[in-house]
Amino acid sequence: QVQLVESGGGLAQAGGSLRLSCAASGRTFRSYTMAWFRQGPGKEREFVAAIMWTGGRTYYADSVKGRFTVSRDADKNTVYLQMNSLKPDDTAVYYCAAGRTDGDRLFRQYEYDYWGRGTQVTVSS
């Protein structure tokens, strides 16, 4: 049974940092893309960042480029999202996702087969 479990969310001040973790289990993810999506209050779920499990190529939404960094630790089967210079607009539930996707498709949530339950990030001004 595939499980993605997010952790590391919480409350931060504007300009601060948080690191989210996504512990993956239940299968090998070598051919998968691992992604982070978020859904803010009253907003649709949106792509944040992604990393190819094999090769480590990364992708970012324009809104987080230069502030967020996605990485993975193959030994721990864990994906991370380091979030720096946080803004109130970053307030959202952050979801980890896994899917066999690449190219332009990896930005679309429907390309992902497995999802975590999410972790809340709240940024105060």
VMD Tcl script that draws the C-alpha trace (Angstrom):
set ca {
  {0.00 0.00 0.00}
  {1.51 3.29 -1.11}
  {1.66 6.00 1.52}
  {2.85 9.58 1.34}
  {3.03 11.29 4.71}
  {3.78 15.01 4.96}
  {5.21 16.72 8.01}
  {6.91 19.96 8.96}
  {4.10 22.42 8.49}
  {3.23 25.06 11.03}
  {3.22 28.77 11.70}
  {5.95 31.07 10.42}
  {6.43 34.80 10.18}
  {6.85 36.55 6.87}
  {10.48 36.26 5.83}
  {10.92 33.07 7.81}
  {11.57 29.48 6.76}
  {10.02 26.05 7.06}
  {11.04 22.64 5.73}
  {8.40 20.16 4.71}
  {9.06 16.43 4.47}
  {7.22 13.74 2.56}
  {7.94 10.17 3.64}
  {7.09 7.74 0.84}
  {6.51 4.01 1.29}
  {4.84 1.02 -0.30}
  {6.66 0.84 -3.61}
  {9.76 1.92 -5.48}
  {9.56 5.45 -6.83}
  {12.53 5.30 -9.18}
  {10.40 6.01 -12.28}
  {8.25 8.60 -10.56}
  {8.06 12.35 -10.35}
  {7.53 13.61 -6.82}
  {5.71 16.92 -6.52}
  {4.40 19.45 -4.06}
  {1.07 21.15 -4.62}
  {-0.73 23.61 -2.37}
  {-4.24 24.87 -1.84}
  {-4.76 28.21 -0.17}
  {-8.02 29.37 1.43}
  {-10.62 29.92 -1.28}
  {-8.17 28.93 -4.01}
  {-7.71 26.00 -6.34}
  {-4.91 23.53 -5.80}
  {-1.76 24.67 -7.60}
  {1.61 23.25 -8.54}
  {4.55 24.33 -6.38}
  {7.58 22.20 -7.22}
  {8.60 18.77 -8.50}
  {11.64 16.54 -8.67}
  {12.38 13.52 -10.84}
  {13.23 10.67 -8.50}
  {15.87 9.42 -10.92}
  {18.23 12.14 -12.03}
  {16.98 14.78 -9.64}
  {15.81 17.33 -12.21}
  {13.68 20.00 -10.53}
  {10.79 22.22 -11.57}
  {9.24 25.23 -9.84}
  {6.24 27.48 -10.11}
  {7.22 31.06 -10.92}
  {5.76 32.22 -7.61}
  {8.30 30.21 -5.58}
  {11.41 30.25 -7.78}
  {14.44 31.44 -5.86}
  {12.69 30.92 -2.50}
  {11.77 27.22 -2.39}
  {14.01 24.22 -3.01}
  {12.80 20.67 -3.61}
  {15.12 17.74 -2.95}
  {15.02 14.03 -2.20}
  {16.93 11.53 -0.10}
  {16.77 8.17 -1.86}
  {18.10 6.27 1.16}
  {15.29 7.62 3.34}
  {12.66 7.55 0.58}
  {11.84 11.12 1.52}
  {11.22 14.30 -0.44}
  {11.76 17.73 1.05}
  {10.54 21.24 0.34}
  {12.73 23.93 1.87}
  {10.75 27.16 1.97}
  {12.61 30.43 2.60}
  {11.54 34.07 2.50}
  {8.00 33.01 3.22}
  {5.13 35.35 2.37}
  {1.56 35.47 3.67}
  {0.46 34.34 0.17}
  {2.28 31.05 0.81}
  {-0.35 30.17 3.40}
  {-1.94 26.92 2.25}
  {-2.27 23.22 2.82}
  {0.74 21.62 1.14}
  {0.35 18.20 -0.47}
  {2.95 15.70 -1.58}
  {2.17 13.71 -4.73}
  {3.76 10.96 -6.83}
  {3.12 10.13 -10.45}
  {4.65 8.66 -13.57}
  {4.77 11.88 -15.49}
  {7.20 14.28 -17.10}
  {7.45 17.22 -19.45}
  {4.65 19.76 -19.43}
  {2.26 17.23 -17.90}
  {4.00 17.20 -14.53}
  {2.54 20.59 -13.66}
  {-1.00 19.13 -13.70}
  {-2.42 17.58 -10.55}
  {-4.35 14.94 -12.53}
  {-1.07 13.37 -13.61}
  {-0.40 12.17 -10.06}
  {-1.62 8.82 -8.77}
  {-0.72 9.08 -5.11}
  {-1.32 11.90 -2.64}
  {-0.61 12.63 0.97}
  {-3.18 14.13 3.32}
  {-1.45 17.49 3.44}
  {0.20 19.70 6.03}
  {-0.89 23.22 6.93}
  {1.50 26.13 6.46}
  {0.45 29.50 7.84}
  {2.54 32.60 7.28}
  {1.76 35.68 9.35}
  {2.60 39.21 8.27}
}
mol new
graphics top color blue
foreach p $ca { graphics top sphere $p radius 0.5 }
foreach p [lrange $ca 0 end-1] q [lrange $ca 1 end] { graphics top cylinder $p $q radius 0.2 }
display resetview
